[in-house]
Amino acid sequence: MLEIRPVTKENWEALIDLKVRDDQKNFVASNLYSIAQSQFGDEFEGHWDLFAYGIYDGDTPVGFLMYGLNFAHPSQQAYIQRLMVDEKFQGKGYGRFGMQKMLEIFRADERVKEVSISYEPVNDVARKLYASLGFVETGRIIEDEVEAVLKLK
Ligand SMILES: CC(C)(COP(=O)(O)OP(=O)(O)OC[C@H]1O[C@@H](n2cnc3c(N)ncnc32)[C@H](O)[C@@H]1OP(=O)(O)O)[C@@H](O)C(=O)NCCC(=O)NCCS
């Protein structure tokens, strides 16, 4: 069974062992960095509380995701900050599953009107995945990444 599970004191070490391919390292921070960052939140146009999860197939950790929430932000209240699937498990639907779970959480929260995401311009797999879920590029570049948004309400 596929599910996402919050990062806890029991599973964080298994999640930091998950790695992307060497040629993908520019696309995503390490899970070690992300889990550290999740303790403190992110400051970009206001404060974002961060929520980190492992993606699991049964009891096997296969990927990691993290999103931020900032209900004081005027346009986007949710921000997908990280998504990665370990190099051994890519191309099996886990990344799409992780995206769908995040969108389910946002759709169930009436405070979330719009979701944003950003990616390296050369990251075609990410761009196509997000576009297939309805994300539309805004033309804005954030820290050298292309921004795309999904309007939920
Ligand atoms: C991007 C990433 C999370 C996608 O996860 P994944 O589990 O490999 O992807 P999925 O199996 O769910 O596939 C999603 C789509 O991408 C396509 N895809 C996946 N890997 C691909 C590849 N190497 N080449 C071409 N297409 C690919 C799939 O065909 C699928 O499209 P479809 O549903 O239309 O058939 C994963 O490749 C990854 O961790 N990449 C490195 C880190 C990264 O780029 N993170 C995103 C930062 S913004």
The ligand as a Gaussian input file, in Angstrom:
#p B3LYP/6-31G(d) Opt

LIG

0 1
 C       10.706000      14.288000     -10.254000
 C       10.511000      12.968000      -9.465000
 C       10.115000      13.311000      -8.045000
 C        9.375000      12.183000     -10.148000
 O        9.155000      11.015000      -9.373000
 P        9.018000       9.572000     -10.057000
 O        8.470000       8.642000      -9.056000
 O       10.286000       9.229000     -10.723000
 O        7.915000       9.885000     -11.198000
 P        6.618000       9.049000     -11.549000
 O        6.993000       7.612000     -11.741000
 O        5.525000       9.351000     -10.589000
 O        6.287000       9.645000     -12.963000
 C        5.748000      10.927000     -13.147000
 C        5.780000      11.231000     -14.626000
 O        7.125000      11.498000     -15.036000
 C        7.518000      10.620000     -16.074000
 N        8.914000      10.228000     -15.819000
 C        9.434000       9.756000     -14.667000
 N       10.752000       9.546000     -14.806000
 C       11.056000       9.875000     -16.082000
 C       12.251000       9.897000     -16.829000
 N       13.430000       9.534000     -16.304000
 N       12.203000      10.317000     -18.098000
 C       11.043000      10.710000     -18.653000
 N        9.868000      10.728000     -17.995000
 C        9.875000      10.322000     -16.719000
 C        6.616000       9.445000     -15.971000
 O        6.448000       8.813000     -17.233000
 C        5.323000      10.061000     -15.464000
 O        4.562000      10.593000     -16.517000
 P        3.132000       9.955000     -16.862000
 O        2.395000       9.824000     -15.551000
 O        2.556000      10.956000     -17.795000
 O        3.462000       8.628000     -17.464000
 C       11.796000      12.100000      -9.468000
 O       12.172000      11.814000     -10.786000
 C       12.969000      12.726000      -8.746000
 O       13.151000      12.536000      -7.537000
 N       13.812000      13.503000      -9.479000
 C       14.969000      14.146000      -8.886000
 C       14.576000      15.237000      -7.905000
 C       13.680000      16.256000      -8.540000
 O       13.844000      16.673000      -9.680000
 N       12.674000      16.683000      -7.753000
 C       11.751000      17.708000      -8.172000
 C       12.327000      19.039000      -7.846000
 S       11.271000      20.375000      -8.380000

